[in-house]
Each structure stands twice: as C-alpha cells, then as structure tokens.
Amino acid sequence: MNVPRNNINLWEAVKTDLEIKIMNGIYAAGERLPTIVEMTEIYGIGNTTAQKIIDKLHEEDIIVKKMGVGCFVKPYVREKIRDKLRLILDDKIVSAIDYGNKLGVSKEEIIKQIENLAPPPRRPHREDAPATRRTK
C-alpha cells in the first residue's frame, strides 16, 4: 500500500493512515487492528516500525493491547483523532498561506485554488460504536 509521506517519517505516515481509517470507521471501536506481521505486509514496513506505531497508538490512548489477542480500537476515539488531525491540517494551511504570501499569491487565490483542487466531500462512515458481527 502506498502511503503519502509528505515530509514526515514513514512510521508517522502509516500511523496517520491508521488513524484516518479509525476516524472514518474502517476500523470501528472494538475492532482489531492489523497485527504487526499484517502491518509489515500491508505497508511494507519492518517489525520495529510496526511495533513503534502500535506503541504510539497505545500511548495516545487510541487502542488497547490485549496480550496474545491483538490491539483493538478504543470506543469514542474518533473525535479525538479528528481534532488532532484538524490541528495538523490547520498548520499545513497556515504554511500554504505563508508560502503563497512569499510568492505573492493572496489568501483568496489560495482558497480558490484549494476549491478547484478539492474532490467532492465524502459521505460519513458508521458511527463510533463497538463493533458487532452479524450471525446467521
């Protein structure tokens, strides 16, 4: 899987990818994240990098580790992740405006360019609730 790096470390890019998937409900509350071995296969990273990502998500209180079972998304973390990622977005927007100012591009021109480049908004995913499995 290709993860955009955008001047950040590979482990940060993969961690952000997982956070976005949690925020968007791809990994819902109570669901298991990929194991370290699965992460190495999915993202093409080493075991140490995968372990660092798991440790950071645990440190940030996003996941719970269950020895011998796996790592699971904690309930009600989507808003926490969304707030954190929005702060990162704010920093990137400020940087873009500053860079634009250095090039003589106005804030309004930057906003117009963003509107022209932006894809249409996506529909929200399932709510932040514990995962349930359907049985027959």
Secondary structure, DSSP 4 states (H G I P E B T S, - for coil): -----TTS-HHHHHHHHHHHHHHTTSS-TTPBPPPHHHHHHHH---HHHHHHHHHHHHHTTSEEEETTTEEEEPTT-HHHHHHHHHHHHHHHHHHHHHHHHHTT--HHHHHHHHHHHPPPPPPP---S--------
